[in-house]
Amino acid sequence: MELVHQGVDVTYIEPGALNTPFFVRSAANRNNRGYAGDTATQAAYSDAISRVSTAMSSSKPDSLNAVLKTIERALEARRPAPRYVVGRNAKAVTGIVRRLPTRTRDRAIMRTMDLRANAFPSS
């Protein structure tokens, strides 16, 4: 949308959870370097980060092959689609979420990640 007036077509590939070492490396980096931000910020968000990490690590990720095939298909297409949703998780979430009102969608995502209002600092 942002680049169409400049004649630039963009294709967005939206994968779901993928079988990569992302969460393992992220946890190792956090353990080695600590959280970003000052002590108050770290304390405020540590519960939320922990809950999301737990929820994401328990998901059943898809293979990277589906994403790679989709990228190849988009690159070779004469007129690629503006958006490709790849993987079981992404398709399930996208199919459900697109029909929900924003606030309901946000609550559903928060519940999936086991995030409650008390996982975040109050202002």
C-alpha positions as a Markdown table, in Angstrom:
| # | Residue | x | y | z |
|---|---|---|---|---|
| 1 | Met | 0.0 | 0.0 | 0.0 |
| 2 | Glu | 2.7 | 2.4 | 1.0 |
| 3 | Leu | 4.7 | 2.0 | -2.2 |
| 4 | Val | 2.0 | 1.5 | -4.9 |
| 5 | His | 2.1 | 5.2 | -5.7 |
| 6 | Gln | 5.8 | 4.8 | -6.6 |
| 7 | Gly | 5.1 | 1.9 | -8.9 |
| 8 | Val | 6.5 | -0.6 | -6.5 |
| 9 | Asp | 4.6 | -3.9 | -6.1 |
| 10 | Val | 5.1 | -5.7 | -2.9 |
| 11 | Thr | 4.3 | -9.3 | -2.1 |
| 12 | Tyr | 3.9 | -10.2 | 1.6 |
| 13 | Ile | 4.6 | -13.8 | 2.6 |
| 14 | Glu | 3.1 | -14.5 | 6.0 |
| 15 | Pro | 4.4 | -17.7 | 7.5 |
| 16 | Gly | 3.1 | -19.3 | 10.7 |
| 17 | Ala | 5.3 | -20.9 | 13.3 |
| 18 | Leu | 8.4 | -22.3 | 11.5 |
| 19 | Asn | 10.8 | -25.0 | 12.6 |
| 20 | Thr | 13.8 | -22.8 | 13.1 |
| 21 | Pro | 16.2 | -22.3 | 16.1 |
| 22 | Phe | 14.7 | -18.7 | 16.6 |
| 23 | Phe | 13.3 | -19.3 | 20.1 |
| 24 | Val | 16.2 | -21.4 | 21.3 |
| 25 | Arg | 18.7 | -18.7 | 20.1 |
| 26 | Ser | 16.5 | -15.9 | 21.5 |
| 27 | Ala | 16.4 | -17.6 | 25.0 |
| 28 | Ala | 20.2 | -18.2 | 24.9 |
| 29 | Asn | 20.8 | -14.6 | 23.9 |
| 30 | Arg | 18.5 | -13.4 | 26.7 |
| 31 | Asn | 20.3 | -15.6 | 29.2 |
| 32 | Asn | 23.7 | -14.4 | 28.0 |
| 33 | Arg | 23.0 | -10.7 | 27.7 |
| 34 | Gly | 20.0 | -10.2 | 29.8 |
| 35 | Tyr | 16.9 | -8.3 | 28.8 |
| 36 | Ala | 17.1 | -5.0 | 27.0 |
| 37 | Gly | 16.1 | -1.8 | 28.8 |
| 38 | Asp | 16.6 | -0.6 | 32.3 |
| 39 | Thr | 15.8 | -2.6 | 35.4 |
| 40 | Ala | 12.3 | -1.3 | 35.7 |
| 41 | Thr | 11.5 | -2.2 | 32.1 |
| 42 | Gln | 13.0 | -5.6 | 32.5 |
| 43 | Ala | 10.9 | -6.3 | 35.6 |
| 44 | Ala | 7.7 | -4.9 | 34.0 |
| 45 | Tyr | 7.9 | -7.1 | 30.9 |
| 46 | Ser | 9.6 | -10.3 | 32.2 |
| 47 | Asp | 6.4 | -12.1 | 32.9 |
| 48 | Ala | 4.9 | -11.3 | 29.4 |
| 49 | Ile | 8.1 | -12.4 | 27.7 |
| 50 | Ser | 8.2 | -15.6 | 29.6 |
| 51 | Arg | 4.6 | -16.4 | 28.8 |
| 52 | Val | 5.0 | -15.7 | 25.1 |
| 53 | Ser | 8.2 | -17.8 | 25.0 |
| 54 | Thr | 6.5 | -20.7 | 26.6 |
| 55 | Ala | 3.4 | -20.5 | 24.3 |
| 56 | Met | 5.6 | -20.3 | 21.2 |
| 57 | Ser | 7.9 | -23.1 | 22.2 |
| 58 | Ser | 5.0 | -25.4 | 22.7 |
| 59 | Ser | 3.6 | -24.7 | 19.2 |
| 60 | Lys | 3.9 | -27.3 | 16.4 |
| 61 | Pro | 6.0 | -25.5 | 13.8 |
| 62 | Asp | 5.9 | -26.1 | 10.1 |
| 63 | Ser | 8.9 | -27.0 | 7.9 |
| 64 | Leu | 10.7 | -24.2 | 6.1 |
| 65 | Asn | 10.1 | -26.0 | 2.8 |
| 66 | Ala | 6.6 | -24.7 | 2.4 |
| 67 | Val | 7.8 | -21.1 | 2.8 |
| 68 | Leu | 10.7 | -21.6 | 0.4 |
| 69 | Lys | 8.4 | -23.1 | -2.2 |
| 70 | Thr | 6.0 | -20.1 | -1.8 |
| 71 | Ile | 8.9 | -17.7 | -2.2 |
| 72 | Glu | 10.0 | -19.5 | -5.3 |
| 73 | Arg | 6.4 | -19.5 | -6.7 |
| 74 | Ala | 6.0 | -15.8 | -6.0 |
| 75 | Leu | 9.4 | -15.0 | -7.7 |
| 76 | Glu | 8.5 | -17.0 | -10.7 |
| 77 | Ala | 4.9 | -15.8 | -11.1 |
| 78 | Arg | 4.2 | -13.4 | -13.9 |
| 79 | Arg | 1.8 | -11.5 | -11.5 |
| 80 | Pro | 2.4 | -12.7 | -8.0 |
| 81 | Ala | -0.3 | -12.4 | -5.4 |
| 82 | Pro | 0.0 | -9.5 | -3.0 |
| 83 | Arg | -0.2 | -11.9 | -0.1 |
| 84 | Tyr | 0.6 | -15.5 | 0.6 |
| 85 | Val | -0.3 | -17.2 | 3.9 |
| 86 | Val | 1.9 | -20.2 | 4.5 |
| 87 | Gly | 1.6 | -23.1 | 7.0 |
| 88 | Arg | -1.1 | -24.6 | 9.2 |
| 89 | Asn | -0.8 | -22.1 | 12.0 |
| 90 | Ala | -0.9 | -19.0 | 9.8 |
| 91 | Lys | -3.8 | -20.3 | 7.7 |
| 92 | Ala | -5.8 | -21.3 | 10.8 |
| 93 | Val | -5.2 | -18.0 | 12.6 |
| 94 | Thr | -5.7 | -15.9 | 9.5 |
| 95 | Gly | -9.0 | -17.6 | 8.6 |
| 96 | Ile | -10.4 | -17.1 | 12.1 |
| 97 | Val | -8.9 | -13.7 | 13.0 |
| 98 | Arg | -9.9 | -11.9 | 9.8 |
| 99 | Arg | -13.5 | -12.3 | 10.7 |
| 100 | Leu | -13.2 | -11.0 | 14.3 |
| 101 | Pro | -13.6 | -7.4 | 15.5 |
| 102 | Thr | -10.2 | -6.0 | 16.4 |
| 103 | Arg | -10.7 | -6.0 | 20.2 |
| 104 | Thr | -12.0 | -9.6 | 20.1 |
| 105 | Arg | -9.0 | -10.6 | 17.9 |
| 106 | Asp | -6.5 | -9.0 | 20.2 |
| 107 | Arg | -8.1 | -10.8 | 23.2 |
| 108 | Ala | -7.9 | -14.1 | 21.4 |
| 109 | Ile | -4.3 | -13.6 | 20.5 |
| 110 | Met | -3.5 | -12.6 | 24.1 |
| 111 | Arg | -5.2 | -15.7 | 25.4 |
| 112 | Thr | -3.3 | -17.9 | 22.9 |
| 113 | Met | -0.1 | -16.5 | 24.2 |
| 114 | Asp | -1.2 | -16.9 | 27.8 |
| 115 | Leu | -1.0 | -13.1 | 28.3 |
| 116 | Arg | -3.2 | -11.5 | 30.8 |
| 117 | Ala | -3.6 | -7.8 | 31.6 |
| 118 | Asn | -1.4 | -8.3 | 34.7 |
| 119 | Ala | 1.5 | -9.5 | 32.5 |
| 120 | Phe | 2.1 | -5.9 | 31.5 |
| 121 | Pro | 2.9 | -2.8 | 33.5 |
| 122 | Ser | 0.0 | -0.6 | 34.3 |
| 123 | Ser | 0.3 | 3.1 | 33.5 |
